């Protein structure tokens, strides 16, 4: 298995946020408003184009009603599949 890069971790974080947001039937605008962000900021986070601070992750987790650990969770089987 290849070692994940910093960019891989940030992309994974964004994918997790988007997945949870969609499971909660929220759109980006609603999540951004709940976090007191503008939509473009949420788009960058979900796209993995920015490395959010812990404070930002807390806001997102609270808005999604999940624990921060749910946002940063890494599924190693998915990572192995994506690297092949």
C-alpha positions in Angstrom: 0.0 0.0 0.0 1.3 3.4 -0.9 1.7 6.0 1.8 -0.9 8.8 1.7 0.3 12.3 1.1 -0.8 15.4 2.9 -3.0 16.2 -0.2 -4.6 12.7 0.0 -5.5 13.4 3.7 -7.1 16.8 2.8 -9.0 15.3 -0.2 -10.2 12.5 2.1 -11.4 15.0 4.6 -13.4 16.9 2.0 -14.9 13.7 0.7 -16.0 12.7 4.2 -17.6 16.1 4.8 -19.5 16.0 1.5 -20.6 12.4 2.1 -22.0 13.2 5.6 -23.6 16.4 4.3 -25.4 14.5 1.6 -26.5 11.9 4.1 -28.0 14.7 6.2 -29.7 16.0 3.0 -28.0 19.3 3.3 -26.7 21.4 0.4 -23.5 23.4 0.5 -25.3 26.7 1.1 -27.1 25.4 4.2 -23.9 23.9 5.6 -21.9 27.0 4.9 -24.6 29.2 6.6 -24.7 26.9 9.6 -21.0 27.3 9.9 -21.0 31.0 9.3 -19.0 30.5 6.1 -19.5 31.6 2.5 -20.4 28.9 0.0 -17.0 29.2 -1.9 -15.2 28.4 1.4 -17.3 25.2 1.8 -16.7 24.3 -1.9 -12.9 24.6 -1.4 -13.0 22.5 1.8 -15.1 19.7 0.2 -12.9 19.8 -3.0 -9.8 19.3 -0.8 -8.3 22.6 -2.0 -7.7 24.0 1.5 -6.5 22.6 4.8 -9.2 23.7 7.3 -8.2 24.6 10.9 -9.4 22.6 13.8 -11.8 25.4 14.7 -13.3 25.1 11.2 -13.7 21.4 11.6 -15.5 21.8 14.9 -17.9 24.2 13.3 -18.6 21.7 10.5 -18.9 18.8 12.8 -21.4 20.7 15.0 -23.4 21.8 12.0 -23.6 18.2 10.7 -24.2 16.9 14.3 -21.3 14.5 14.1 -18.0 14.1 16.0 -14.8 15.6 14.4 -13.4 12.1 14.2 -16.2 11.3 11.7 -14.8 14.0 9.4 -11.2 12.8 9.5 -11.9 9.1 9.4 -9.9 7.2 6.8 -11.2 3.9 5.3 -8.0 2.1 4.5 -9.8 -0.3 2.1 -11.0 2.6 0.0 -7.5 4.1 0.0 -6.0 0.8 -1.2 -8.6 0.5 -3.9 -8.1 4.1 -5.0 -4.3 3.7 -5.2 -4.4 0.7 -7.6 
